[in-house]
Amino acid sequence: MNKRPPKFPLRFFHWYCRPEYAEDIEGDLLERFQKRNKESKQAKWLLLLDVIKLLRPGIIKKFEGSLRLNSPGMFKHLFTISLRSFRKERSYTAINLIGLTISLSVSLMIWQYVKNQKACDHYHHNLENKYRINYSYLKNEALKVKSAHTTFAMGPEVMKSLPGIKDMVRIRPIFSDEGLTISNEKSTQKFLEFNVSYVEKSFLNFFNYPLEKGSPDEALANPNYVVLTKETAYKFFGNANPIGKILKISGGTLTGDFTVSGVLKSLPAGTHLHFDYLIPIDFLLSHYGLYTRSDGWQWQNFYTYFELQDNQELALLSSRIDTLIHQRIGHVLKQTNQSIQTSFQPLSNIYLDPIIEGDGGLYKGDTSTILIFTAIAFVILVIAGINYVNLASARALKRKSEVSLRKAIGANKYQLITQFVFEALLLNFLSIGVALLLSYFLMPSFGTLVGIKMTFSIINHWEFWIAVSAGLLIASLLIGLYPAFLSVRLGKVPSGNQLNVSVRGVLFRKSLMTFQLMITLILIAGAWLVYHQLAYMKTKELGVKMEQLYVVKGSRAIVKEGTEIAKAKLQCFKNRLTGHSDIYAVSSSSNVPGTGEIWYGGVRKLGDARDKEVETEAILVDKEFTDVYDFEFLAGEPFDERMADYDAVIINEKAMLAFGIKNPTGALNHSVILENLDTLKINGIIRDTHWNSLHEPIGPTVFGVVNMFNAFLSVKLSTSNLPETLELIEETYRELYPNDPYIGFFLEDEFNLQYEAEQQFGQIFGVFSVIAVIISCMGLFAMMAYSLSQKVKEIGIRKVLGATEKQLFKLLSKEYVHIFLLALVIATPIIYFGAVRWLENFAYRVTIGMKLFGIPALIVAIITLFIVSEKIFRAMKIDPAKQLRNE
């Protein structure tokens, strides 16, 4: 059995114990250890426990210099010396202060952004028990698609049949082709609105959207009630009380007079549900019989939310819902070898969870964006910290004499270390003070950049100040201790033995510089990749020519005038416009590129079984549509005037192949069946076109002929006399559709709005990258200046010995070339794998070529070369006599 006591407990004991007590107490400890060692193998741990128990005020020694460190006079002295050091090294102080301030400002703003994003939907009461139900569609036991849409009847039947459900609401936002014309009964001004939702009566009790006026129990009790947001109420009624006033609404199934029954306070920025109008879902059911077919189990375009009772087992409840769905529509699903599995998605997770089918109409955040911004904030802080450590440690040699002098007059190592750490603490304190002010004033602008309203609200929480205080202390220790220990070591090492110490310091500084350059390369590559991908999406050939297409949102109020009048006015609109020399063609359709489809569902070739159905997008168009949009026909031809509505379809290549047809000409001999309801003849096959953004792959698409569906009116025009042409379009529309507002746009501009999130991300990423590069360059510039200042005499000697400027430049720049090449080697695989991962978000993307690595390398090389060259040439121009004067 080992009878030697462990070293660490005894060393720790001698570190804190008063010297006059140490010998006697240590003898007792060793005696107890030897006795225990004969009886137990735990003797060494019991010795450590004894040493810890002895750690009490009466036995702890007074550490050297501790009283003076705690005195006000000492703090005043530290403060004075720090300010003197800052003034003496103004350029280094300015670089550190600017770098730390900018990095802290960026980090604080990103902190506020991340907090806002993660707090979305967290203000609803009983949040932990609220969920949205999602459908997972399986075909042949394999997952086909996951959807947020459910059937209308599912929610009420689950509520009635299964235990554990406390409350339920259904929501059905209107679609892009269902825009509503809304006006005040006493005003002629009309608005075309799309931000409207049909909701359950209990909606305002289920969600915590507070009312400013009205009662949550009564606001949605009548089918002809409408609840407005505060901003919408002001738009129609100004400062007057809107309760009881009438709004006239026209469009599709939702036409009539609605009484304002409630006004919501401004909606919180953090919610996945955004709306301006709430209308009882009972109105939709009473005016749209489609939802009552098959007892409400046929159409699936509702969001269903449940509030569960406490301690419910989600897997069991989900299984019971699956069984209920199977009982209701299992026989229909079986025809296509499909099944449905449900899952509960926590309400608090919807905003940041990945987008699934049906989420397109919701406001969604992006977890990857949050992670990227957080990483950038961390990187910028690290770069600023590296600047400080590099400069402070590089100055350690310069402050060797100061340290030696302080030691000579009695300063101990604790006081010296405290001085250097205090300087870091003071600089950090100044930086965070300025950063807080900058963040406060820049936060609204930053909110505009990220597309949400932001205020600097985190300063109102005590957790923020605790985190800032702890971060201030930890950061000061992290960036202050190394230079402090290095300075103390240099101060006590004899002049002849300083080489090893300084070499280790140089290697450490070079490692940090390599890391800085590596991060700079990665950020520049990332910014270039985002820009390149965005440019690719905007310029890629889509198969649809949008350059000369102007789109007007069609009339909604015309619905109540009847089908014949609607057809007559539409034809009149077309005739008047096409009679103008600068307008080539006009067409009407349910959707235009970038606005999705009117319908998505199962389509199969006539003669195929139901299990051969293909999930297909459907768009309703008139006979002129293919000419206006310049579709390229592989076989067949556009619709003609003899065709009745819903008589024929034109399909794209993807649909043709999905239906098992290999020859475009042969496809003309077939018809297709939509959802087992309508049979339509294939009239033509067109080349695949990008109907939506390049995020999505081109899918099977059918264009059905309907000659009066005028949700969108597309005008193909000449740009030679554009103001006059646009004026004619507006005048004609206002004359024919006086009860609708006029809204027109160029299709290319509207289509590119789909890339607004990427453009926003690219701008923010670019700004942050520029900030990081600037901070890195500042540090590099200062390090070059300091490094060359240490080689002034070497330069002078080499010049005296006949070295040319070319030889000196090559010699002095060589180490920085090595640092740059090492950074490039490390950064290259990181850039590659990061690019591959980010590009996975796009179905169509740029290829990763040498430019992704070459352009950042060239930019960083030019920046580095410029900084190095400027400093080297300046050093070489100094007169050798002045350089060697002190030798």
N, C-alpha and C positions, 0 to 999 in steps of 0.2 A: 504494500500500500504506500503510495507516495506521501512522504511527510514534509515536503517542501510547500510552504504557503504560496499562493498565487501572487504575482507581482502587482497586478493592477489595483486591487483593493488597498494595498499598503501605499502605493504611490498616490492614490486619490486621498488617502488619510493624511499623508504628509503635506499634500497640497493645501488642505484647508485647516489643519490643526495648528494651534499655537505651539511654537517651538518648545516652550517651557513645560508643556504637558505631553509632548509627543513620545518621549522615551518611555515613561511609565505606562502610558495607555497602550503603546505598541507591545510592551512586554505582556500585559494582560491579554491582549488580542491573540498573540502567538501561543500563549499557554492554553487558552481555550481552544485554539485551532488544533494543537497537538492532541489534546484530550479527545476532541470530537473525531479526529482523523482515525483514531483507533476503533471507533464504534460505528462510524457511518461514512459512506462515500460522498455525502453532501457537505462535507466540512468546508470546502472552498466557497460554496454558495452561502453558507451560514456566516463565514468570515465577511463576505461582501455585505450581507445584511447587517451585521454588527457595525461595520464602518458607516453604512448609511444611517443607522439609528443614532450614531454619535454626532451626526451633522445637526448641531444645535447652537444657538447664539453664544452660549458661554464658552464654547470650545473653538469657535471659528476665529481664525486670526484676522487681524486687520491688514488688508492687502496694501502693498506699497503704493502710496499716492492716492489711496481711495478717498481720504478726507478732503484733499485738495480738489479732487475731481468733482466732488459734490457741492463745492462752495460756489456762491454766485460770482466771486472773483475769478474762479477758474473758468467758468463759462464765458465771462466777459473777455478773459484772455484768449480763449479759443476763438471767440467771435472776431476779435480784433486781428488775430494772426490770420484767420481765414480770409477776411476782407483784404488784408495786406497782400496775401498770396494771389487773390483774384485780380487785384489791381496790377500787380507785377506781371502777371501772365494774362493780359487782357484778351489776346486773340484766342488762346486756348479756352479761357473761361467763356467767351462769347460763343465759341463753337459748341461747347458742352451745354451751355444754357439754352441756345437755340434748338439744338438737337433734342434735348430732353423735353423742352416745352412743346415742340411740335409733335413729338412721339406721344407724349402724355395727352395732348389735346385730341389727337386722332383716336387714341385708345379710349378716352372718356366718351367720345361721340359714338364709337362702335359699341361700347358697353351699354349706352342708353338704347341704341338700336337693337342689340341682342335682347336686352331686357324687355323692350316693347314687343318684339317678335315672340318671345317665349311666354309672354303674359296674355297672348291672344285667347279670348274666350274663357279666361280664368275668373271672371267676375260673376259668372252665373251662380246662383245659389244651389246648394246640394250638388255641386259639380261632379263629385266623385261617383255619383249614381246615374249620371246622364250619358247616354250613348246614342250614336246613329247606327242604324242597322244597314249593313251592306250585303249585296248578293255576289256570290262567286259562281259563275256559270261554268259547268264542266261538260265537256263533250267527249264521249267514250272514256269517261273517268279522268280525263286530263283537263287542267284548268284552261279555259278559253279566254275569259275576261272577268275582271272584278269591277263591279259597278256600284255606285252610290244610289242608283235609282231602284225603287221598289214599286210594287203595284199599289193602287189606291186602297184596296180592301184588306191588305195584309195587316196594317197597323191596328184597325179596330177589332179584327178577328182575334189577333194575338192578345189584345187587351181583354177581350171577353172570355177567351178560352183558356188562357194559361195563368197560373198564379205567379206572383212575384213582380207584376207590373204595376207601378204606382200611377203613371201618367203617360200620355202619348200625344205627339203632334205630327202633322204632315205639312209639308211645304212644297209648293210647286211654283218656282219662278217662271215668268213668261219667257218664251224663246225669241230668237233674233227676228223671226218673221211675224211676231205677234205684238209689235210695237203699238202703243195705244195713243190716240190723240186725246189730250185732256185740256179742258179749259174751264175757267171760272164762269159761272152762269151770267155774271154781269160784265164780262170782259170779252173783247173780240180776239184777244191774244191766245194762241193755242200752242201747245207743246207736244212733241212726239216723245213719249217716254217708254223706256225699256226696263227700268229698275223697279219692277212691280212683282209682288209675290202674293199668291193665294195661300192663306194660312188657316190653321185650326183656330177655333174660338178661344182655346186655352193658350194660345201662343204667347201672349203677354204675361201669363202666369208661369209658363214653363221656362221662358228665357227672361233674363234680367235686363230688359230694355225699358228703362223707366219712362213713364208718361209725364209730360209737362201739363197736359190738359186731358181730362177724360178719366174714365175708370177702366182698369184692366179687365174687370169682369164683364163690362157692358160694351166696350169699344168695338168688339167683333161679333156681337150677338145677333146682328141683323145682316142678311145677305147683301143689302145695299148700303152698308156702312163702309167707310174707308178711313184708315189711320194714316196720317202723314208724319214725316219727319219735320223737325223744327224749321229746317232750311226750305223744305218744299212748301210748307204752310206760308212762309214769308213770301215765297215767289208768287203765290196766287192771291194772298189776302193782305200782304203787308203787315202792319202792326195790329190790325183788327183781330178780334177773337174769331177763329175759324170754326169753332164748334157749332154745328147745326147748319152751316152753309153748304151749298151744293156744288159739286164738281160734275161736269158733263164729260163722260168717257165714251169714246168710240173706237171700235176695232175688233174684228173677229167675233168671238163669243162674248166678249166683255163690252157691251154697249148699253148705256143707260145713265140715269142720274144717281149719284152717290152722295150720301150725307157724311160730312166730316164728323167723326165721332171721337177722335182722339188725336193728340199731337205728341209725338215722341221728343224727348230731349235729343240733343245731338248724339248720333251714334258714336260709341267708342271706336277709336282707330283699330283696335285689336278685336276684330270679329270676322269670321269667315262668311257670315251672312250680311250682305249689304243690300239695302232697299230704301226706296223713297216712299213707296205706297204699300200698305197692307190691306188686302181685300179678303173677306171671309171665303173659305174654300167651298162653302155651301152654294155660293153664287155660281162657281164654276160647274158644279155638279148639276145644278138646275138648268144650265144653259148649254151643256156639252154632254149629250147623251152617250158619247163614245166611251166615257169612263164607267158607265153603268153596265156595259156589255160584259157578259160572263161574270156577273155579280161583282165587277170591279177588279177582277183578277187578270185582265187582258193587257192593259197598257201599263208600262213601267217607266214613269217619269216623275215620281214623287220622292222626296226625301222624307224618311220616317225616323223620328227620334223617340226614344223611350227613357222614362225615368224609372229606375228599378227600386224596389224595396231593398233595405240594407241586407248585406251578406248573401247576395244571390250568386249562385255558381253559373258563370257565363256560358261555359261549355255545355252544361246540361240544358240551360234555357235555349241556347242556339240550336241544339239537337231537336228540341221539342218544336221549335218554329220550322225547322227543316221538314219534320214529319207533317206538320199542318200544311205547308206549301205543297208537299207531295200529294196529300189528300185532295187538294183543290185543283192543281194544274199538272199533277204528275203524268196523267194520261196524254196531255198535250206535249210535254217535254219529252216523253218517251218516243214520240214519233220522230224526233230528230236526235235521238240518243243523247239527250241532255238531262242534266239535273242541276239543282240549285242548292248551294250551301250558304248559310247566313253566318255573319260574324258581327260582333259588337265593337264599334270603334268609339273610344272615349271622346266625348265632346271636346275636351281640352286638347286632344291630339289632332283634330281634323285640320287645323290651319297649317301645321308643319309636316303632317304625314305626306308621303308621296302621292301625287295626283293619280286618281283612278278614273275610269270611265264615268261620266256624269258630273265630275267636279269642275267641268269647264266654266260653268256659270257662277262659281264661287270665288271668293278672294282667298288665295293660297300663298303661303310663305314658302321658303326654300331652305331646308336644313343645310344643304351644301353651301349656299351663299353665306349663311351664318358662320359655318365652320371656316370658310375661306377668309371672311372678314376678321374673325377672331384670330386666325393664324397670322394675317397681315399685321394686325395690331401688336401681336406678340413679337413678330419679326422686327417691326419698326422700333419697339422698345428695346429689343436685344441689340439692334444696330446702334442705337443711341448709347446704350450701356457699354457696348464694345468701344465706341469712340472715347468714352470717359476712361475706361480701364486702360486702353492703349496710350492715351495721352498722359494720364496720371503715372502709369508705370514707366513710360518713356522719360518723364520728368524726374523720376526717382534718382537717376544718376546726377541730374542737375542739382537736386536738393540734398545730395550726399553731405555737402559741407554744412548745410543748415542742420541736418540731423546730428552730425558729429559735434557741432558746437553746442546744441541743446544737451547732448549727453555729457559734454564736458562740464556744463554748469549745473548738472544734477538731475536732468530729466531721465525718468526711467522708461522702459519700453512700452508700458501701458499708457503713459501720457503721450508718447509719440504716436502710437497707434490711434489713440483717441483723437489726436489732432487731425490725422488724415481722414478718419471716419467722419469726424464732425464736419470737415470741409465737404465731403460727399453729401452728408445730411443737409447741410445748409443749401448747397446747390440744388439738391432735389426739392427742398422745401420751396425755394424761390421758383423753381420750374413748375411745380404743381400748382402754386398760387396763380401764376400767369396762365397756366393751362386751364384752370377752372374758369377764369374770366373769358378766355378765348372760346372755350367750349360753350359757355352760356350764350355768347353773342353769335356764334357760328351755327348753333344747333338748328335754328329755323332753316338756314341755307342748306345744311346737311340733310334735313328732312325733305326739302325740295329735290335734292339730288337723288335720294333713295325713293322718292315718290310717296312719302307718308308725312303727316303732320307730326312734328316732334318738338317737345320742349325738354329742357334739362331738368327733369323731375327727379332723377336719382339722388340729387343733393338733398332732397327732403326726407330721406330715410337714414336712420341712424346706422344701419348696416353698411351704407356707403362710406360713412366717415370712419367706421372701424376698419373697413377694408383698406381705405386710403392711408390711414395711420399705420396699419400693419405693413402695407406695401411700401410706404415711405421708409420705414425702419429696415425692412428686409432688403430693399433695393440699395439703401445706403451701405448696409453691411456687405452685400454682394459685390458692389462696384468699388467699395472703399477699402476693404480688408486686404486684397492682394497688393495694390500699390503701397498700402501702409506697411505690411510685412516686408515687402521688397525694399522700401526705403530704410526700415530699421536694420535689415540685414546688410544693406550696402553701407550703412553708417558705421557698422562695427567690423566690417571686413577690411583688413589692411589693403593698401593700394595695390600691392603686387598680386593679391589673390582675388581681385574683383572680376577677373575675366570669366570664370565659370558662372558666377552669379549673373553677370550681364548677358552672357550667351543664353542662359536659360530664359531670361526675360525677353530677349530678342526673339527666340523661338516661339515663346508664348504669344508675343505681339503679332508675329507673322501668321500664326495659326488663326488668330482673331481676324486679321486682315483678309486671309483666305476665305473665312466664313462670310465676311461682309461681301466680298466680290461674288461669291457663290450665290448668296441671296439676291444680290443685284441682278445677276444673270437670270435667275429663275423668275423674278418679278417682271423683267423686261420681256422675257419669252412669253410669260403668261399674258401680258398686256397685248403683245403682238398677235398671239393666237386668238384672243377674243376679238380683236379688231378684224383680223383676217377672216374668221368664221362669219362675223356679222356682214362684212363686205361680200362674202361668197353667197350668203343667203339672199342679199338684196339684188345681186346681179346674176344669179343662176337662171338659166333659161327654164321657165316654168311650163312651157307648152301653151300658155295663154298670154296673148299680147294685151298688156294693160296700159300702155303708154298714152293712148288716145281715148281712153274710156272714162266717161263721166257718169256717175250713178246718182239717181235721185231716189230717196226712200218713198215708196208708193203710198197711196191713200189708205187710211184705215177707216175713215168715216164713210167711205163709199159703200161699205158692206151693207149698211142699213137701207140703202137705196135700191138694192136688188141686183141680181146677177145681170140682167139685160142692160140696165143702165151702166153698170160697171164695165161691161164689155164695150158698150158704145163709146163711153168716155175714153177708155184706154185706146181704142182704135183711132179716135179723133186726135188724141195726144201724139200717137205715132205719125199720123198723116201730116199734121201741122209741122212737126219737126223735120221729117224726112223731105218735106218740100223745100227746105233751106239748103242752099248749095254747100254749106260747111258741115252738114250733118249727113252721115252716110247711112246709118241704120239705127233702129231703136228696138229694144226687146224688153220683155218683162219676165220675171222669174221669182221663185220662192227664196233663192239665195244667190249670192255672188261669191267669187273666190275670197276666202278669208272669213266668211261668216258661217261656215259649217254647212250642215245639211238640214232639210226639213224632216227627214225621217231616216232611221237606221234600224235595219232588221233583216230577217231571213228572206232570201230570194233564191229560187231554184229554177232550173231549166224545165220547161214543160216536158213531162214524161219521167222525170227523176222522182225518186222517193223523197219524203220529207227530211230524212236524215242527210240528204245531199244539199240542204240549204246552205247558202253562203251569206255571212253577215255583210251587208252591202249598204252604202250610203245612197240616198235618193234625193234628187233635186228636181223640182218641177220648173219647166221652161216653156217658152212659146217657140213657134217655128223659126223666128229670126235669131234666136239665141246663138246657135252655132256659127252663124255668119258674123255676128257682132263680136264674138270672142275668138274668131279665127281658128276654130278647132280643125285639126288635120284628120281627115277621114281616111281610114285604112280600107274601108269597104262601106257600101251603102251610101246614104245621102241624108241631108237635113230633113226635118219634118216638113210636110206640105200642108196647104190650106184645107185639103179635103179630110184631114185626120181629125177625129173627134177627141175630146179630152180623155186622158187615160187610155188611149188606143194603142200607143206604141212607145218604145224606149230606144234611146241611143246608149250604148254601153262603152266603157273604156277597155283597154287591153287586159288589165288586171281582172276585170269581171269576166271577160271572155274565157281566159285561162282557168279561172276559178270554177266556171260552169262546165269545164271539161271540153271546151271547143278550141281546137288548135288552129283553124283556118279562118281568118276574118270573113272571107267570102262565104264560107260555109255557115257562119253564124247567122246570116240573113235568113236562113231557113228555119230558125228556131224562135220560140217565144219564151217568156219567163213569167213566173208566178210570184207575186209579192205577198208574203205572209199568208199564203193559202187563200187570198181574197181576190186579187185582180190578176188577170192574164193579159200580158202586153206583148205585141210582136216586136222583135228586134229590127229596128229600121236602119241602124248604122253602127259602125265600130270606129271609135276615135282613138288617136294615140294618147297614151297616159299623160295627164296634166297634173300639176301640183295645185290642188284645189285649196289646201290649207298650208300652214307654214312648214318649213323643212324639218321641224321637230318630228313630224309625223310621216311615216311612209305612205306612198300612194296606195290607196286601197281600192277594192272593187266599187265602182260607182255606176249608177244608172240615172239617166236624164229622161224624165217622163214628160210627155207633151200635155200641157194645160195652157190654153190660150188666154186665160183671164186672171192668172195668179200674178198680181202686181205688187208683191211686197217690195221688190226692187225694180227700178226702171233704168236700164243701161243704155247709154247713148254713145255711139261711136262717132267721133267728130274730128274736124280739122283744127289744128291749133293756130292757123294763120290769122284768124280774126276772133280770138277767144273771148274777149269781153262781150262783144255783140252776141256771140253764140250762146254764152251762158245766160245773158239777159233774156234772150228769146226762150230758153228752156224754163227759166223761172216764171216769166210772164204767162206762158202757156199753162204751166202747172197750176199757178194760183187762180187762173181763170176757170179751169176745169174742176179743180178740187179746192174750193174756197173754204171748206171746213177743216182743212189739214194745214199744218205748218209745212214750210218748204225747207227740206234738208238735202243738200247735195254735196258730193265729194268726188275727188279724183280717185279711182280705184287703186292705183299704184300706191298712193299715200296711205290709204286706209289699210291695204294689205300689209304694208310694212309696219303698221302699228302692232302687229303680232310679235314683232321683235323688240318691242319697247323694253321688256324686262332685260333682254340681253344687252340692249344699247345702254340701259341704265347701269347694269352690272359692269359693262365695259368702261363706262365713264368713271365709276367709283374705283374700279380696280386700277384704271390708268392714273387717277389722281393719287391714290395710295402708293402706287409704284413710283411715281415721280417723287413723292415725298421721301420714300425710302432711299431712292437713288441720290437725292440731294443730300440727305443726312450722311449717307455712305461717302459721297464725294467730299463733304466737309471734313469728315474724319480722315479720309485718305490725304487730302490736301494738307491738313495739319501734321499728319504723320510724316509726309514727305519733307515738309519744312523742318521738322524737328530732326529727322534722321540725317538730312543733309547738313544741318547745322553742326552735328557731331562729326562730320567728315570734312569740315572746312580746311583744317590743317592738312589732311590727306590730299585734298584737291590741290592745295598750294604746293605741297612737296612734289606731286606728280607733274604739275605744270612747270616747276623749276627744272625737273629732270627731263623735260622735253615732251611730255604727253600732249597729244593733240586733243582738240575738243571732241572729235569723233571718237577717239579712244576712251576719253573720260566718260562720254555719254554712254557708250557701250558697257563700260565697266560698272557705272553707277546704276544703270537701269536694269542690269541683268537680274538682280534679285527680285525686282517687281514683275519682270516677265515670268519668272518661275512661279511666283505667287499667283499670277493671273492664269497661267496654264493649269496649275493644280486646281484652282477654283473651277475652271471650265471642265476639267475631267470629272470632278465630283458632281457638278451641276447637270451635266448632260443626261445621265440616266434618270435623274429626278424630273427633269423637264419632259423627257419622253413619256414616262409612265404617268405623270400628271396630265399631260395632253391627251393621252389615250383615254384616261378616266373621264376627263371633262367632255370630250367629244362624244362619249357614249350617250349623252343627252340629246343628240341630234341624229335623226334617221339619215340625213344627207349632210356630209361634212367635208371639210378640206382634208387633203392628205398631209401626213406629217413628212415634210421634206427637210432638206439641209438648211433652208431658210430659217426654220424654227430655232436652229442652234446657231447658224451663222450670223443672223442679224443681231441678236443680243450680244454675241461675242464681239462683233465689229463695233457696236455702240460702246460697250464697256471698255474695249481695247482703246478706242479713240479717246474716251474720257480719261482713262488711266494714263495714256501716252501724253495727253495734253497737260495733265497735272504734273506728271513726272518731268516732262520736258521743260515746262516753265520754271520749276524749282531748280533743276539741274543747270540750265543755262544761266539762271540768275546767280547760282553759286559759283559757276565757272568764270563769271565776269568780274568777280572780286579780285583786286590786285593781290598777287601772291605775297608781296611784302607785308601787306596788312594782315594776310592770313597767318603768316609765320612770325609776326611781331613778338608774340609772347613765348616763342620757343627758345 
